[in-house]
Amino acid sequence: MGDYRDLLEQERRKHAMRDGTLRGLERRRDRKRRNSQLLAGIVALLIAAAGVGGGLYAFRDSTVGRPGDRTPTPTPSAAPTPSLSGQAGPASVSGPIQFVDALHGWMVDGDGQILATADGGKSWTVQLSGPSNIKQIQLVDARHGWGVGDGGLIQTSDGGAHWVTLSNQPLLEVQFVSPEIGWGVESAGRANGIGPIMKTVDGGLTWTRTSGPEVNSVCFSSDSLGWAAGPHEAGLALFRTEDAGANWNEYPIPMPGGDVTGWSATLRCDGDAAWVVGQGDGGAGHIAYAVFRMGDGDAGPEPCLQDAYTHPLGQDAGIPEASNPYPGPLGAPDAQTARFITWCPACGGDLPFVSLEGTSDGGASWSDSMVVPSSQAAEPVGISFVDPDHGWVLLRDHQTSSMVVLRTSDGGRTWERP
């Protein structure tokens, strides 16, 4: 009986938030709210002094509206077909939302449908519905894109006016660097969501396994330069290739965070730099995570941000700390810039606290801003930045399961519903 009590006590400690954590989160949330309200008041006074009081309403609508007030509602008009054909800015990996410029974007809703916008997110049109159950999309320009779903891969070459089934190859994610050349991670049913690195040279029609490691994520910034990341005996590892995947150099990422196990990685890249989000096991109230960056000439990935509550890299490591105990999606607009969503679903019952952690100096320093100052529960599921200033986040409304899109044009300092 004594052994049974000890086991129960171990489980209770494992899933309980550490003492003071919730109070700390509430204090952090309240402080940010006060700062946001103070900033709003100052701006309001400045606007009133300038005699443009009508702008006050616009400011309020862009920063404190409810996420459920306006959701991407499909319109009955024909799907927009972008006329431009320029390359998308960052080397994006597939995800639930992507913009290729300030106007043209695509997203996947909670029903697995693909929606498109040609006006920066003000209106959305369903381009694909039905049984495909798409999970992610990825585009190399405003015409050529792919969708990853339960049944394999679909493709468009006209901006989404037509989507065709291309391959039944099971994939966790894809990332194309041209309309022909692409990379992916095979969905192989492995632990922690890892699989072999796959390559296509015919636009996704056929796929070939490479000789590289099994990983969670892969990202290329050119035909030859790329990275991959996944679990390692030390915690995580980043792999780098300069010859289109023929050879990979391995860079271990030790994760000394106590007894945290089950690490997985999310990878984003642009130019000569790669960003890795490592995520470990979590109990009630927190998930261990950390962010690393590796640039050209670096000896290996350098830690640049970590969870402030589990401290997986050490409490006295001198590494900047994130605002919230749960990691969200990360975007990399360029080699020096990253935009990383963190959130706290337990901060005040139904009130999740969602923040954007941003760096413009390669991770040396970070700032954060409030993304969802609302009383309605919403979980961050996607992010897309076309440059350091212009970006979008995709959130899932917990009450209605609908998707909510927010937009920023100042790097994340303020947000609005398009």
C-alpha positions in Angstrom: 0.0 0.0 0.0 2.9 2.3 0.8 4.3 1.8 -2.7 1.0 2.6 -4.2 0.8 5.9 -2.3 4.3 6.8 -3.5 3.3 6.1 -7.1 0.2 8.3 -6.8 2.3 11.1 -5.2 4.9 10.9 -8.1 2.1 11.2 -10.7 0.5 14.2 -8.8 3.9 16.0 -8.8 4.5 15.2 -12.5 1.3 16.9 -13.7 1.0 19.7 -11.3 2.2 23.2 -12.1 5.1 24.2 -9.9 4.4 26.5 -7.0 3.9 30.1 -8.0 3.8 29.3 -11.7 0.1 30.2 -12.2 0.5 33.3 -10.0 3.5 34.3 -12.1 1.6 33.8 -15.3 -1.3 35.9 -14.0 1.0 38.7 -12.9 2.8 38.7 -16.3 -0.6 38.7 -18.1 -1.9 41.6 -15.9 1.2 43.6 -16.4 1.0 43.2 -20.2 -2.7 44.2 -20.1 -1.9 47.3 -18.1 0.9 48.2 -20.6 -1.4 47.6 -23.5 -4.2 49.7 -22.0 -1.7 52.5 -21.2 -0.3 52.4 -24.7 -3.9 52.5 -26.1 -4.7 55.5 -23.9 -1.6 57.5 -25.0 -2.3 56.8 -28.6 -6.0 57.8 -28.1 -4.9 61.1 -26.6 -2.5 61.8 -29.5 -5.2 61.0 -32.0 -7.7 63.2 -30.3 -5.2 66.1 -30.1 -4.7 65.8 -33.8 -8.4 66.1 -34.4 -8.8 62.7 -35.9 -11.0 61.1 -33.3 -12.4 58.7 -35.9 -9.0 56.9 -35.9 -9.6 55.9 -32.3 -12.2 53.4 -33.3 -9.9 51.9 -35.9 -7.2 51.4 -33.3 -9.6 49.8 -30.9 -10.9 47.4 -33.5 -7.3 46.3 -34.5 -6.2 45.5 -30.9 -9.0 44.5 -28.6 -11.8 43.0 -30.7 -13.0 39.4 -30.2 -11.5 36.8 -32.5 -14.9 35.3 -33.1 -16.4 38.5 -34.4 -15.0 38.1 -37.9 -13.9 34.7 -39.3 -12.7 33.8 -42.8 -16.1 33.3 -44.4 -16.1 31.7 -47.9 -17.8 33.8 -50.5 -19.8 32.4 -53.4 -17.6 34.1 -56.0 -15.1 32.3 -58.2 -11.8 31.4 -56.6 -9.3 34.2 -57.0 -6.5 33.5 -59.5 -3.5 35.7 -58.8 -1.9 37.2 -61.9 1.5 37.7 -60.5 4.2 35.0 -60.7 7.0 36.3 -58.4 8.7 34.0 -55.9 7.5 34.0 -52.3 9.9 35.7 -49.9 10.9 33.2 -47.2 11.6 29.5 -47.9 8.4 28.3 -46.3 7.7 24.8 -45.1 4.1 23.6 -45.4 1.7 24.7 -42.8 -2.0 25.7 -42.3 -1.5 29.3 -43.6 0.9 30.9 -46.1 1.0 34.3 -47.8 3.3 34.9 -50.8 2.9 38.7 -50.7 0.8 41.4 -48.9 -2.4 40.4 -50.8 -2.3 36.7 -51.8 -2.6 34.0 -49.3 -4.0 30.5 -48.6 -5.1 28.7 -45.5 -6.6 25.4 -44.4 -9.7 25.5 -42.2 -10.9 23.1 -39.5 -12.8 21.0 -42.1 -9.7 20.4 -44.3 -10.8 22.9 -47.0 -8.4 25.2 -48.8 -9.4 28.9 -48.8 -7.7 31.7 -50.7 -7.6 35.5 -50.4 -6.5 38.1 -52.9 -7.0 41.1 -50.7 -4.7 40.5 -47.7 -7.3 38.4 -45.8 -10.3 40.7 -46.0 -12.3 38.0 -47.8 -11.7 34.3 -48.3 -13.0 31.9 -51.0 -13.2 28.2 -50.8 -10.9 26.7 -53.5 -11.1 23.0 -52.5 -13.6 21.1 -50.4 -14.6 17.5 -50.1 -13.0 14.3 -48.7 -9.3 15.3 -49.2 -9.0 16.5 -45.5 -6.0 18.7 -46.3 -3.8 19.5 -43.3 -1.1 21.8 -44.8 -0.4 23.9 -47.9 2.9 25.3 -49.3 3.5 27.6 -52.3 6.7 28.7 -54.1 4.9 31.6 -55.8 1.4 32.8 -56.4 0.6 30.0 -58.9 2.4 26.9 -57.9 1.4 25.2 -54.7 0.8 21.9 -52.9 -1.5 20.5 -50.3 -0.7 17.7 -47.8 -3.6 15.5 -46.7 -4.7 12.1 -45.6 -4.8 10.8 -49.1 -1.4 12.1 -50.2 -0.4 15.2 -52.2 -2.5 17.6 -54.3 -1.1 20.4 -56.6 -2.1 23.6 -58.4 -0.3 25.5 -61.1 -2.9 28.3 -61.6 -3.1 29.8 -58.1 -5.7 27.3 -56.9 -8.3 27.7 -59.6 -7.8 24.0 -60.1 -6.3 21.4 -57.6 -5.4 18.0 -58.8 -4.4 14.8 -56.9 -0.8 14.3 -57.6 0.5 11.4 -55.5 -0.6 9.1 -52.7 2.8 9.3 -51.1 2.2 9.7 -47.3 4.0 12.9 -46.1 4.2 14.7 -42.8 5.3 18.0 -44.5 6.7 19.3 -47.8 8.8 22.2 -48.9 9.4 23.1 -52.6 12.1 25.4 -53.7 10.9 25.5 -57.3 7.9 24.2 -59.3 9.9 21.0 -59.9 12.2 20.4 -56.9 10.9 19.7 -53.5 11.6 17.9 -50.2 9.5 16.2 -47.6 9.3 14.0 -44.6 7.7 10.6 -45.1 4.9 9.7 -42.8 6.3 6.4 -41.6 4.4 5.8 -38.3 7.6 6.3 -36.3 7.7 7.5 -32.7 7.8 11.3 -32.2 6.6 11.8 -35.8 9.9 11.1 -37.5 10.4 9.7 -41.0 12.9 9.5 -43.9 13.8 12.6 -45.9 12.1 12.4 -49.3 13.0 14.3 -52.6 11.1 15.0 -55.8 12.4 16.5 -59.1 9.1 16.3 -61.0 6.9 18.6 -58.9 5.8 15.9 -56.5 4.6 13.2 -58.9 7.2 10.8 -57.7 9.3 10.7 -54.5 12.6 9.1 -53.6 14.1 8.4 -50.2 17.4 10.0 -49.5 20.3 8.6 -47.6 19.8 11.2 -44.8 18.6 10.6 -41.2 15.0 10.1 -40.1 13.8 13.5 -38.9 10.7 15.6 -37.9 11.3 18.5 -40.3 13.3 19.5 -43.4 13.9 22.9 -45.0 15.9 24.1 -48.0 16.7 27.6 -49.0 18.1 26.6 -52.4 18.5 23.6 -54.7 21.5 22.5 -52.7 21.6 24.1 -49.3 19.3 22.6 -46.7 18.7 21.5 -43.1 16.9 18.8 -41.3 16.1 18.3 -37.6 14.8 15.6 -35.3 15.4 13.6 -32.1 18.9 12.5 -31.1 20.3 10.5 -28.2 21.4 13.8 -26.6 18.0 15.4 -27.1 17.9 16.8 -30.7 20.2 17.2 -33.7 20.4 19.5 -36.7 21.7 18.2 -40.0 23.1 20.4 -42.8 23.7 19.6 -46.5 25.4 21.7 -49.2 25.0 19.1 -52.0 21.2 18.6 -52.2 21.1 15.9 -49.6 23.8 13.6 -50.9 25.7 14.2 -47.6 24.7 15.5 -44.3 26.7 17.0 -41.4 25.3 16.3 -38.0 25.2 18.9 -35.1 23.9 17.5 -31.8 21.7 19.8 -29.7 22.0 18.6 -26.0 18.8 19.2 -24.0 19.9 18.9 -20.3 16.4 19.7 -18.9 16.2 17.1 -16.2 14.1 14.1 -17.0 12.3 15.6 -19.9 12.1 13.1 -22.8 10.5 12.6 -26.1 12.0 15.7 -27.9 10.8 16.6 -31.3 11.8 19.5 -33.7 10.2 22.0 -36.0 12.5 23.6 -38.5 12.4 26.9 -40.5 15.1 28.4 -42.7 15.9 31.4 -44.9 19.1 32.3 -46.7 22.0 30.9 -44.8 20.3 30.4 -41.4 18.1 27.8 -39.8 15.9 28.1 -36.8 14.9 25.0 -34.7 12.1 24.8 -32.1 12.7 21.8 -29.8 9.7 20.6 -27.8 9.7 18.0 -25.1 7.2 16.2 -22.9 4.9 18.3 -20.9 2.7 18.0 -17.8 -0.3 20.1 -16.7 0.4 23.7 -17.3 3.6 23.7 -19.3 5.6 22.1 -22.2 9.4 22.2 -22.2 10.7 24.0 -25.3 13.7 26.0 -26.6 14.7 27.8 -29.8 18.1 27.5 -31.6 19.7 29.2 -34.6 22.5 28.2 -36.8 24.0 30.6 -39.5 26.6 30.4 -42.1 30.0 29.8 -40.4 28.6 28.8 -37.0 30.1 25.8 -35.4 26.7 24.5 -34.5 23.2 25.5 -33.4 23.2 28.2 -30.7 20.4 28.5 -28.1 18.6 31.8 -28.2 15.3 31.4 -26.4 13.8 29.0 -23.8 10.7 28.3 -21.8 10.7 30.4 -18.6 9.0 27.8 -16.5 10.8 24.5 -17.1 14.2 26.0 -18.1 15.2 23.0 -20.3 18.6 24.6 -21.0 19.3 25.6 -17.3 17.9 28.3 -15.1 21.1 30.2 -14.9 22.2 29.7 -18.5 21.8 33.4 -19.4 19.4 32.5 -22.3 16.4 34.9 -23.0 13.1 33.5 -21.8 9.8 33.3 -23.6 6.5 34.8 -22.2 4.3 31.7 -22.0 4.6 28.0 -21.1 3.3 26.6 -24.4 5.1 26.8 -27.7 3.3 27.7 -30.9 4.3 28.1 -34.6 7.5 29.9 -35.7 8.2 31.9 -38.9 11.5 33.1 -40.3 11.1 36.1 -42.6 14.9 36.3 -43.1 18.2 35.1 -41.8 18.2 37.5 -38.8 14.5 37.6 -38.1 12.2 35.2 -36.4 8.6 35.5 -35.2 7.5 32.9 -32.6 4.1 32.4 -31.0 3.9 31.3 -27.4 0.7 30.9 -25.4 -0.9 30.0 -22.1 -4.2 28.1 -22.3 -4.5 28.0 -18.5 -4.1 31.7 -17.8 -7.5 32.6 -16.4 -9.8 29.7 -17.2 -11.2 30.3 -20.7 -8.8 33.1 -21.3 -5.6 32.0 -23.2 -2.8 34.4 -23.4 -1.1 34.5 -26.8 2.1 36.5 -27.4 4.4 37.0 -30.3 8.1 36.7 -29.5 10.2 38.6 -32.0 13.9 39.0 -32.8 15.6 41.0 -35.5 19.2 40.3 -34.5 19.6 36.6 -35.0 18.2 35.7 -31.6 20.5 37.9 -29.4 17.5 39.8 -28.1 13.7 39.2 -28.1 10.7 41.4 -27.6 7.1 40.3 -27.2 3.7 41.8 -28.0 0.1 40.8 -27.3 -1.5 39.0 -30.2 -5.0 38.1 -28.8 -6.2 40.5 -26.1 -9.6 38.9 -26.0 -11.9 37.0 -23.6 -12.5 34.3 -26.2 -10.4 31.2 -26.2 -8.3 30.7 -29.3 -5.3 28.5 -30.0 -2.5 29.6 -32.3 -2.0 27.0 -35.1 -0.2 28.8 -37.9 2.0 31.8 -38.8 3.2 33.4 -42.1 5.4 36.5 -42.5 6.4 37.7 -46.0 8.9 40.1 -44.6 9.8 41.3 -41.0 6.8 43.7 -40.9 3.9 42.0 -42.7 2.5 38.8 -41.2 -0.5 36.8 -40.3 -1.4 34.4 -37.6 -4.1 31.7 -37.7 -6.0 30.8 -34.6 -8.6 28.1 -33.8 -11.6 29.3 -31.9 -12.2 26.8 -29.1 -15.9 27.5 -28.9 -16.8 27.2 -32.6 -13.8 25.5 -34.0 -13.7 28.2 -36.7 -10.4 29.8 -37.8 -9.6 33.4 -37.1 -6.9 35.3 -39.1 -5.1 38.3 -37.6 -2.7 40.6 -39.5 0.1 42.9 -38.6 2.0 45.5 -40.7 4.5 46.6 -38.0 6.3 43.4 -37.1 3.7 42.2 -34.6 3.4 45.3 -32.3 -0.2 45.7 -33.3 -2.7 43.3 -34.8 -6.0 43.7 -36.7 -8.7 41.6 -38.3 -8.4 42.2 -42.0 
